[in-house]
Amino acid sequence: MEKSIKKWAIYGFLISLALAILFVDYKVITHFNGGYTTEYVPIYDYIVTIIRYSVLGAFAGMFVGWRFGKGQDKVNKSKTYYAEVFFGVFFIVMFIGIISFFV
């Protein structure tokens, strides 16, 4: 199961990296009376945004790998706490991110 989780985490990271490069805006267009201005996002902010989406995709891939690996691992019937730990860490990171956004 661990191999499946790692594999899906890498897949999730790479797929979301490609999608983030395609869809994250690198410029901001502001319209005003009869014209517009174009401001480019600083490269550091652009890269951080892309990496942030890629890490979220890796977490989603880990969840998918856990669900697929769970069906393949019928030999070990012991209780695993992957989902509980995943959601615990996810909510802690989200809480810290929200707090750091407002501070």
C-alpha positions as CSV (number, residue, x, y, z in Angstrom):
1,M,0.0,0.0,0.0
2,E,2.9,2.4,0.7
3,K,4.1,2.0,-2.8
4,S,0.7,2.9,-4.2
5,I,0.5,6.0,-2.0
6,K,3.9,7.2,-3.2
7,K,3.1,6.5,-6.8
8,W,-0.2,8.4,-6.7
9,A,1.3,11.3,-4.7
10,I,3.9,11.7,-7.5
11,Y,1.1,11.5,-10.2
12,G,-1.0,14.0,-8.3
13,F,1.9,16.4,-7.9
14,L,2.9,16.3,-11.6
15,I,-0.6,16.5,-13.0
16,S,-1.5,19.4,-10.7
17,L,1.8,21.1,-11.6
18,A,1.0,20.9,-15.3
19,L,-2.6,22.2,-14.7
20,A,-1.3,25.0,-12.5
21,I,1.2,26.1,-15.1
22,L,-1.6,26.2,-17.7
23,F,-4.3,28.0,-15.6
24,V,-2.6,30.2,-13.0
25,D,-2.5,33.8,-14.3
26,Y,0.9,35.4,-14.5
27,K,-0.5,38.9,-15.2
28,V,-3.3,41.1,-13.9
29,I,-5.2,43.2,-16.4
30,T,-7.0,46.2,-15.0
31,H,-9.7,47.9,-17.1
32,F,-10.4,51.6,-16.9
33,N,-12.1,54.2,-19.1
34,G,-11.3,53.2,-22.7
35,G,-8.2,51.3,-21.9
36,Y,-6.4,48.8,-19.7
37,T,-3.1,48.3,-17.9
38,T,-1.2,45.0,-17.6
39,E,0.8,44.2,-14.5
40,Y,2.9,41.1,-14.3
41,V,2.9,39.0,-11.1
42,P,6.3,38.8,-9.5
43,I,8.1,35.5,-10.4
44,Y,8.4,34.5,-6.7
45,D,4.6,34.8,-6.2
46,Y,3.9,32.9,-9.4
47,I,6.2,30.0,-8.5
48,V,4.8,29.8,-4.9
49,T,1.3,29.7,-6.2
50,I,2.1,26.9,-8.7
51,I,3.9,24.9,-6.0
52,R,1.0,25.4,-3.6
53,Y,-1.4,23.9,-6.1
54,S,1.0,21.1,-6.8
55,V,1.3,20.1,-3.1
56,L,-2.5,20.1,-2.8
57,G,-2.6,17.8,-5.9
58,A,-0.1,15.5,-4.2
59,F,-2.3,15.3,-1.1
60,A,-5.2,14.4,-3.3
61,G,-3.1,11.8,-5.0
62,M,-2.1,10.4,-1.7
63,F,-5.7,10.0,-0.8
64,V,-6.5,8.3,-4.1
65,G,-3.5,6.0,-3.6
66,W,-4.6,5.1,-0.1
67,R,-8.1,4.2,-1.4
68,F,-6.7,2.0,-4.2
69,G,-4.0,0.5,-2.1
70,K,-6.5,-0.4,0.6
71,G,-8.3,-2.7,-1.8
72,Q,-5.0,-4.4,-2.8
73,D,-3.8,-5.0,0.7
74,K,-6.0,-7.8,1.8
75,V,-3.2,-9.7,3.6
76,N,-2.9,-7.3,6.5
77,K,-6.2,-6.8,8.2
78,S,-5.0,-4.5,10.9
79,K,-6.7,-1.1,11.4
80,T,-4.8,1.8,9.7
81,Y,-5.2,5.4,10.6
82,Y,-4.1,7.0,7.3
83,A,-7.3,8.9,6.7
84,E,-7.5,10.2,10.3
85,V,-3.9,11.4,10.2
86,F,-4.3,12.8,6.7
87,F,-7.3,14.9,7.6
88,G,-5.8,15.9,10.9
89,V,-2.7,17.3,9.2
90,F,-4.7,18.8,6.4
91,F,-6.9,20.8,8.8
92,I,-4.0,21.9,11.0
93,V,-2.2,23.2,7.9
94,M,-5.3,24.9,6.7
95,F,-5.8,26.5,10.1
96,I,-2.2,27.7,10.2
97,G,-2.6,29.1,6.6
98,I,-5.8,31.0,7.4
99,I,-4.2,32.4,10.6
100,S,-1.1,33.5,8.7
101,F,-3.2,35.1,6.0
102,F,-4.9,37.4,8.5
103,V,-1.8,38.2,10.7
